[in-house]
Every structure is written in C-alpha cells, then in structure tokens.
C-alpha cells in the first residue's frame, strides 16, 4: 500500500540563514534566519549524475559494471523569486557579489568570497558571510524528516526587473542559488528571527530614468548579473565534500529597456547605431531606489509594438567596468 503522507505546495515556506559561517556548515538556531517575501521557488533534491564508461567490444549491451554515480562532481542549483523589498534585494546582492549594504556595489574587483578584492575562490570550512543556508520547511518527503536544508548556497545569478504589465508593477528579484553541498531532509527546528513585510519597490514610482542623460519613459526594464562557478574536486569518495568553489569567468551584466519612442530615442541615435563608447544608465524611483550603471553599451536595439496606441523601443544593453577597479553596478535601496 502506498504511503499516505504528502506535501501540500502552499504549506512550504522558506527561511534564509545568514551570518559568518564555515563554508559547508549549515546555519543553526542561534544564527539569523529571515522569512523573505518569496513569490515562487524550485526545491533541490539530493541526486547524482550517472556516468557510463565505454562498452566492451563485441558486446551489444551496456553492462552494470560500466555505470558509476558521480557524487564527487555534483552541484545543485535552484531558483527563488522574491518581491523586491529592500531586505530581499540587499540579501540577494550579498549572496551574489558579497555586498549587502546599500549602496550595494558590484565592482571589477568583487571576488567570490565576501566580495574580497579579486578573490576567485572559496574554501571548504572557511568562514564567509555571503553563503546562505536555505530551509524549505515542509518540503521533505518523509512524514517526520519534513524539511529540506541546503547549505553553502551562493547566487550564481540575480535579476532585478519591473514591468507595468506584470506583478502590479512591483519590483521582482530572481536568484539562482548554487551549491556543491547536497540537500538534506531532516526535521529542522529553526524559526524566523525576522519576517520581511515591507512594500516592494514599484515601476509606478519611477522618477528619472536616463540613458546617456536622455530621459526615457519605461514600460519595463530588467537587469541580470551572472558568473560561472565550479566546485573544486572531492576530498574523499565517502562524504564527497568539495575542497571549495571557484569562479571560472568574469561577471556578465546585461539587461533590456522597453521605452516609449520619442525625441530621446532620436537623440540616442549615435549610441543606438553603436559607437563602442560606454554611457551611463540610471533608473531612479522616488522611493529611495536607484540602479546606476556607469558604463553601458547598447546591443541590437529594435522597434517594438506592445499592442497599444504608440510604438516602443527595445534597448538591450551590456554593462562594463571602465577600469580594472571601477564599479559595474550600484544598487541603492531603502
């Protein structure tokens, strides 16, 4: 007979543990846990990739001895979307590039561990402040070990976005978490030390959005900051703990604007045509929220029809650092 327990999707809640912790060690009751305004999420599951060796000549089947589960190479990713409140956004910046204090700065020197200058690695059992523990309460498959705990989580990418036609114009923050430590199903006893009930930022509070000092009326915008990550080997073939993490490529920062076609678009014709010169992009709200990108270039703009009475301009962009120490993105939110 099948088991009778099940997991109701609406009964799952997420808690985020933070504070200095040895990489690979889960945050516990005495640490800070926040209940942030989650919109949607995926739940990671402890699993392993199956690798199959080459077949023996003259054999027309794959034999059991060819197969090996590669837990020594495992990584887990999962996605969480938040309402764009100040607390949620600053935590996302902390998990991504190690700066969780507004103005949160992603710079050319922002390293993987705590945002340390030019650091490309994190080491197992060394304390960091930007690795989170995520607890999925009531997501476990067992009737008693009914929580899923994921430790050593950092953000592989984060996206900020607003749209007049989506989520009532509210700011949304999407985070893709990455870890080399397996999810654990257990009966976890942590509870929230703080519940974030603040109002999210809104596109309807936009005050002055400018590209190269030209004012734009935006119907939507989005900004993504991402980097490639890899685990460093396995310390043994029993516990399969990694030696640590490394960032294997530079930060890539890109996004898109959807703006009303008007005189400002014509005034940007040189940049829209592509002159390979960095220009400033600033998105400002009257509520204490600002995105500043000092050095952006436009790539492949196009005219778009949103089904309304007037034409829009779609402006994809990529952000750069003007020097080896310069800021790529500044996120001010209060």
C-alpha positions as CSV (number, residue, x, y, z in Angstrom):
1,X,0.0,0.0,0.0
2,X,1.3,3.5,-0.8
3,X,2.3,5.9,2.0
4,X,-0.4,8.3,3.0
5,X,1.7,11.4,3.7
6,X,2.2,14.1,1.0
7,X,3.5,17.7,0.7
8,X,1.0,20.5,0.1
9,X,2.7,23.1,-2.1
10,X,1.1,26.0,-0.3
11,X,2.4,24.6,3.0
12,X,6.0,25.0,2.1
13,X,7.8,28.1,3.4
14,X,11.4,29.3,3.1
15,X,13.8,30.6,5.7
16,X,17.2,32.1,4.8
17,X,20.1,31.7,7.3
18,X,22.8,34.3,7.2
19,X,25.9,35.5,9.0
20,X,29.6,34.4,9.1
21,X,29.7,30.6,8.8
22,X,32.2,28.0,7.8
23,X,31.6,27.0,4.1
24,X,29.7,23.7,4.1
25,X,28.3,24.1,7.6
26,X,24.6,24.9,7.9
27,X,23.4,27.9,9.9
28,X,21.6,26.9,13.1
29,X,19.0,28.2,15.5
30,X,21.4,30.8,17.1
31,X,22.1,32.4,13.7
32,X,19.9,34.9,11.9
33,X,17.0,33.5,9.9
34,X,14.8,35.7,7.7
35,X,11.4,34.9,6.2
36,X,11.7,36.9,3.0
37,X,8.7,37.6,0.6
38,X,9.1,34.6,-1.7
39,X,6.9,34.5,-4.8
40,X,8.0,31.2,-6.3
41,X,10.7,28.6,-5.9
42,X,12.1,25.2,-7.0
43,X,13.2,22.6,-4.5
44,X,16.6,20.9,-5.0
45,X,16.8,17.1,-4.4
46,X,19.8,15.1,-3.4
47,X,20.8,13.2,-6.5
48,X,23.8,12.2,-8.6
49,X,24.7,12.2,-12.3
50,X,25.2,8.7,-13.8
51,X,28.3,8.3,-15.9
52,X,28.6,5.3,-18.2
53,X,32.0,4.0,-19.4
54,X,32.7,2.8,-22.9
55,X,31.3,-0.6,-23.9
56,X,33.3,-3.7,-24.2
57,X,34.0,-4.6,-27.9
58,X,31.7,-7.3,-29.2
59,X,29.0,-6.7,-26.5
60,X,25.6,-5.4,-27.5
61,X,24.5,-4.2,-24.1
62,X,25.6,-1.7,-21.5
63,X,26.7,-3.7,-18.5
64,X,26.2,-2.8,-14.9
65,X,29.9,-2.5,-14.3
66,X,30.1,0.4,-16.8
67,X,28.0,2.7,-14.6
68,X,29.2,5.0,-11.8
69,X,27.3,7.7,-9.9
70,X,29.5,10.8,-9.8
71,X,28.7,12.4,-6.4
72,X,32.2,13.7,-6.4
73,X,31.3,16.1,-9.2
74,X,27.8,17.1,-8.0
75,X,26.4,20.6,-7.8
76,X,22.8,21.7,-7.1
77,X,21.0,24.7,-8.4
78,X,17.6,26.1,-7.6
79,X,15.6,29.2,-8.3
80,X,13.8,31.6,-5.9
81,X,11.8,34.7,-6.9
82,X,11.3,37.4,-4.3
83,X,9.2,40.6,-4.1
84,X,11.7,43.4,-4.4
85,X,11.8,44.8,-0.9
86,X,15.0,46.5,0.5
87,X,15.8,43.5,2.6
88,X,15.3,40.9,-0.1
89,X,17.4,42.9,-2.7
90,X,20.3,43.6,-0.3
91,X,20.4,39.9,0.7
92,X,20.5,38.9,-3.0
93,X,23.4,41.3,-3.5
94,X,25.2,39.8,-0.6
95,X,24.7,36.2,-1.9
96,X,25.8,37.3,-5.4
97,X,28.7,39.7,-5.0
98,X,29.3,40.0,-1.3
99,X,28.0,43.5,-0.6
100,X,24.7,43.5,1.3
101,X,24.8,47.2,2.4
102,X,23.1,49.8,0.3
103,X,24.6,51.2,-1.9
104,X,25.5,47.6,-2.9
105,X,28.4,47.7,-5.4
106,X,29.4,45.1,-7.9
107,X,32.9,46.2,-9.0
108,X,35.6,44.8,-11.3
109,X,37.3,43.7,-8.1
110,X,34.3,41.9,-6.5
111,X,35.5,38.5,-5.6
112,X,33.6,35.3,-4.9
113,X,34.2,35.1,-1.1
114,X,32.7,38.0,0.9
115,X,33.4,40.3,-2.1
116,X,37.1,40.2,-1.3
117,X,39.2,42.0,-3.9
118,X,39.8,39.8,-6.9
119,X,39.4,36.6,-4.9
120,X,38.3,33.8,-7.3
121,X,37.8,31.1,-4.7
122,X,36.1,30.0,-1.5
123,X,37.5,27.2,0.7
124,X,35.6,24.5,2.5
125,X,35.4,25.1,6.3
126,X,36.5,28.7,6.0
127,X,34.1,31.3,7.3
128,X,32.2,33.5,4.8
129,X,29.3,35.9,5.2
130,X,27.9,35.6,1.7
131,X,27.0,31.9,1.8
132,X,23.4,31.2,2.9
133,X,21.5,28.3,4.4
134,X,18.1,27.8,2.8
135,X,15.5,25.8,4.7
136,X,12.4,24.6,2.8
137,X,10.0,24.0,5.7
138,X,7.5,21.1,5.0
139,X,9.2,20.2,1.7
140,X,10.7,16.9,2.9
141,X,9.3,13.6,1.6
142,X,9.2,11.9,5.0
143,X,6.4,12.4,7.4
144,X,8.8,13.4,10.2
145,X,12.0,14.5,8.4
146,X,9.8,17.0,6.7
147,X,12.2,19.9,5.9
148,X,14.9,20.3,3.2
149,X,18.0,22.1,4.3
150,X,20.6,23.4,1.8
151,X,23.9,24.8,3.0
152,X,26.7,26.7,1.3
153,X,24.4,28.5,-1.1
154,X,25.7,31.4,-3.1
155,X,24.0,33.2,-6.0
156,X,25.2,32.2,-9.4
157,X,23.0,34.9,-10.9
158,X,20.4,37.5,-9.9
159,X,17.9,39.5,-11.9
160,X,16.1,42.7,-11.0
161,X,13.0,43.6,-13.1
162,X,9.9,45.8,-13.3
163,X,7.1,45.8,-15.8
164,X,3.9,47.9,-15.9
165,X,2.0,44.7,-17.1
166,X,3.3,42.2,-14.5
167,X,3.1,41.8,-10.7
168,X,1.2,45.1,-10.5
169,X,4.4,46.9,-11.5
170,X,6.2,45.6,-8.4
171,X,10.0,45.0,-8.4
172,X,10.9,41.3,-8.7
173,X,14.2,39.8,-7.7
174,X,15.1,36.4,-9.2
175,X,18.0,34.5,-7.7
176,X,19.6,31.3,-9.0
177,X,21.3,29.6,-6.0
178,X,24.3,27.3,-6.5
179,X,25.9,24.9,-4.0
180,X,28.2,21.9,-4.0
181,X,26.7,20.5,-0.8
182,X,23.8,18.1,-1.0
183,X,20.3,19.0,0.3
184,X,19.4,17.2,3.5
185,X,16.0,16.0,4.5
186,X,15.5,16.4,8.3
187,X,13.3,17.6,11.0
188,X,14.6,21.2,11.4
189,X,13.6,23.3,14.3
190,X,14.7,26.8,13.2
191,X,12.2,29.6,13.1
192,X,12.2,33.1,11.7
193,X,14.0,35.8,13.6
194,X,12.6,38.4,11.2
195,X,9.7,38.4,8.8
196,X,10.0,40.9,5.9
197,X,6.7,42.6,5.3
198,X,8.0,45.8,3.7
199,X,6.4,47.1,0.5
200,X,8.3,46.2,-2.7
201,X,9.5,48.9,-5.0
202,X,7.3,49.8,-8.0
203,X,7.8,50.9,-11.6
204,X,5.0,53.4,-10.9
205,X,7.3,55.3,-8.6
206,X,9.9,55.9,-11.4
207,X,11.1,59.5,-11.3
208,X,14.0,60.0,-13.7
209,X,15.3,57.1,-15.8
210,X,18.1,58.3,-18.2
211,X,20.4,56.8,-20.7
212,X,23.4,59.0,-21.6
213,X,21.4,61.8,-19.8
214,X,18.5,61.3,-22.2
215,X,15.2,60.9,-20.3
216,X,13.3,57.6,-21.0
217,X,9.7,56.7,-20.2
218,X,10.0,53.0,-19.3
219,X,7.2,50.4,-19.6
220,X,9.6,47.7,-18.4
221,X,13.3,47.0,-17.6
222,X,15.4,44.2,-16.3
223,X,19.0,43.7,-15.3
224,X,20.9,40.4,-14.8
225,X,24.2,39.9,-13.1
226,X,25.7,36.4,-13.5
227,X,29.0,34.5,-13.3
228,X,30.2,30.9,-13.9
229,X,31.0,28.7,-10.9
230,X,32.6,25.3,-10.4
231,X,33.3,23.0,-7.4
232,X,36.8,22.0,-6.7
233,X,37.1,18.2,-6.7
234,X,36.2,15.9,-3.8
235,X,38.1,15.5,-0.5
236,X,37.2,11.8,-0.5
237,X,34.9,9.2,-2.0
238,X,32.7,8.7,1.0
239,X,31.4,12.1,2.1
240,X,32.1,13.8,-1.3
241,X,32.8,17.1,0.3
242,X,34.4,19.7,-2.1
243,X,37.6,21.4,-1.5
244,X,35.8,24.6,-2.2
245,X,34.3,26.8,-5.0
246,X,35.9,28.8,-7.8
247,X,34.6,31.5,-10.2
248,X,35.7,30.5,-13.6
249,X,34.8,33.6,-15.6
250,X,34.1,37.3,-15.3
251,X,30.9,38.8,-14.2
252,X,28.5,39.3,-17.1
253,X,26.0,42.1,-16.6
254,X,23.3,42.7,-19.2
255,X,19.6,43.7,-19.5
256,X,17.0,45.4,-21.5
257,X,14.9,48.6,-21.5
258,X,11.4,49.0,-23.1
259,X,10.9,52.7,-23.6
260,X,8.5,55.0,-25.5
261,X,9.8,56.0,-28.9
262,X,10.1,59.8,-28.9
263,X,12.7,62.5,-29.3
264,X,15.0,60.9,-26.7
265,X,15.4,57.9,-28.9
266,X,16.5,60.0,-31.9
267,X,18.9,61.9,-29.6
268,X,20.5,58.5,-28.8
269,X,20.9,57.6,-32.5
270,X,24.7,57.5,-32.3
271,X,24.7,55.1,-29.4
272,X,21.9,53.0,-30.9
273,X,23.9,52.7,-34.1
274,X,26.9,51.5,-32.0
275,X,29.9,53.8,-31.3
276,X,31.6,51.5,-28.8
277,X,31.7,54.2,-26.1
278,X,30.4,53.5,-22.6
279,X,27.4,55.6,-21.5
280,X,25.6,55.9,-18.1
281,X,22.3,54.3,-17.4
282,X,20.4,55.3,-14.3
283,X,17.0,54.1,-13.2
284,X,15.6,56.2,-10.3
285,X,12.5,55.8,-8.1
286,X,11.1,58.5,-5.8
287,X,11.0,55.8,-3.0
288,X,14.8,55.6,-2.4
289,X,15.6,53.0,-5.1
290,X,18.3,53.6,-7.7
291,X,20.1,51.4,-10.2
292,X,23.3,53.1,-11.6
293,X,25.4,51.6,-14.4
294,X,28.3,54.0,-15.2
295,X,29.5,52.2,-18.3
296,X,27.0,50.5,-20.7
297,X,26.8,49.8,-24.4
298,X,23.7,49.1,-26.4
299,X,23.5,45.9,-28.4
300,X,20.9,45.2,-31.1
301,X,18.1,47.7,-30.4
302,X,14.7,47.3,-32.1
303,X,11.3,48.9,-32.5
304,X,8.5,47.0,-30.8
305,X,4.8,47.1,-30.9
306,X,3.2,46.4,-27.5
307,X,-0.3,46.2,-28.9
308,X,-1.1,49.7,-27.7
309,X,-1.6,53.0,-29.4
310,X,2.0,54.0,-29.6
311,X,5.4,52.5,-30.5
312,X,8.1,51.3,-28.1
313,X,11.8,51.0,-28.4
314,X,13.5,47.9,-27.0
315,X,17.1,48.6,-26.0
316,X,19.2,45.7,-24.9
317,X,22.4,46.6,-23.1
318,X,25.6,45.3,-21.6
319,X,27.4,46.8,-18.7
320,X,31.2,47.0,-18.3
321,X,33.8,48.3,-15.8
322,X,35.5,51.4,-17.1
323,X,38.8,50.2,-15.4
324,X,40.1,47.2,-13.5
325,X,38.9,48.8,-10.2
326,X,35.7,50.6,-11.4
327,X,32.1,49.9,-10.4
328,X,29.9,47.9,-12.8
329,X,26.6,48.3,-11.0
330,X,25.4,50.2,-7.9
331,X,22.1,49.2,-6.3
332,X,20.8,51.8,-3.8
333,X,17.6,50.7,-2.0
334,X,16.0,51.8,1.2
